[in-house]
Amino acid sequence: MCELFIGADPKLWESRTRSLRIDGVATSIRIENHFWVTLEEIGLRDGMSVAQLITKLWHEAMDADHDLGNFTSFLRVCCTRYHALMAHGDISHNLNDPVSSHHSRHILRAEAHRHSMRTIQGGKHA
């Protein structure tokens, strides 16, 4: 099993720093290449550059009163959830389908249901 993970291209887990501006403020974000590739894919689906996507995520998270003390962790979780939502069929694998065209509330309910089922099943085995 581990060969599947350790045999991957080591460049995927190398970190890279990118500088961008959010509301005119210069900032740098350092995350692994795998996450940069995923952010590029998400942005591409909705016609945005990575900088535009990150700025949009920042604004929407702030509007939702999220604590973004560790914004890079938030971005990693966004990427991981993107792949998980595609694996569950909640988001289309077709890269021509914008992420924004998917019904967010339905997807969030389905995701919450899956999470609650794992919690219930986990409790049975404890």
Helices and strands as residue ranges (DSSP letters): H 2-6, G 10-13, E 15-22, E 25-32, H 33-45, H 50-63, H 71-87, G 99-101, H 104-125
